Structures are given as C-alpha cells and as structure tokens.
Amino acid sequence: MKRIHKGDEVIVVAGKDKGRRGTVLNVIDDDGRVLVEGINVVKKHTKANPNAGVQGGIVDQERPIHVSNVMLYNPVADKGDRIGIKTLEDGRKVRYFKSDNEVVDV
C-alpha cells in the first residue's frame, strides 16, 4: 500500500516550495513522483503550430515532485506527519498518522 494517494493533501518539506500545501493530482508509480496542485510550477516555452491551432508563448506548468519531499498533512496537528500502515480487525489495511494514531482512511 502506498503512503501517498491521489486526492491527499500534502505539505512540501524540501525544495523551493518548502512549507506550501497542495492536493495530489496524480501519483507516478514508475519513479516515485507525485504531481501536486500549485507546487513546482515551471515556465515552458512553446512553439506555435498553426496547423494544430496551438498558440506559442510561455506557459506555466506543474511538474512532478519526488514523494520523499512531501508529507501527508495532518489537520489536527496542523503540520506534515509521518504515515504508518496497520491492519484492522476486519482485515482491512489502513493508513494512520504516527503522531496520534489517527486513521487517515475511513
């Protein structure tokens, strides 16, 4: 079970966007990266293509960030928190915050 899922609210702990929060848009399993809304925004220069109807210019684009540079946001503690995985009595695996043993998945 992965520690970060699509739709989770995360906080960046390293890099140029350190301290900012955002929602995970996509998890890229191949290289352990996540695409976070509003984080790691870069400027991409695009060339115009009249045949495809693409206008040229400079476009802001979100790029993936490594999963080790984000932590799941704990709203109770109001900070990023470490995640553990445990099995409940009914056999389901759930994620929980290590600081207060609060279950993330309901």
Secondary structure, 3 states (H helix, E strand, C coil): CCCCCCCCEEEECCCCCCCCEEEEEEEECCCCEEEECCCCEEEEEECCECCCCECCEEEEEECCEEHHHEEEEECCCCEEECEEEEECCCCCEEEEECCCCCECCC
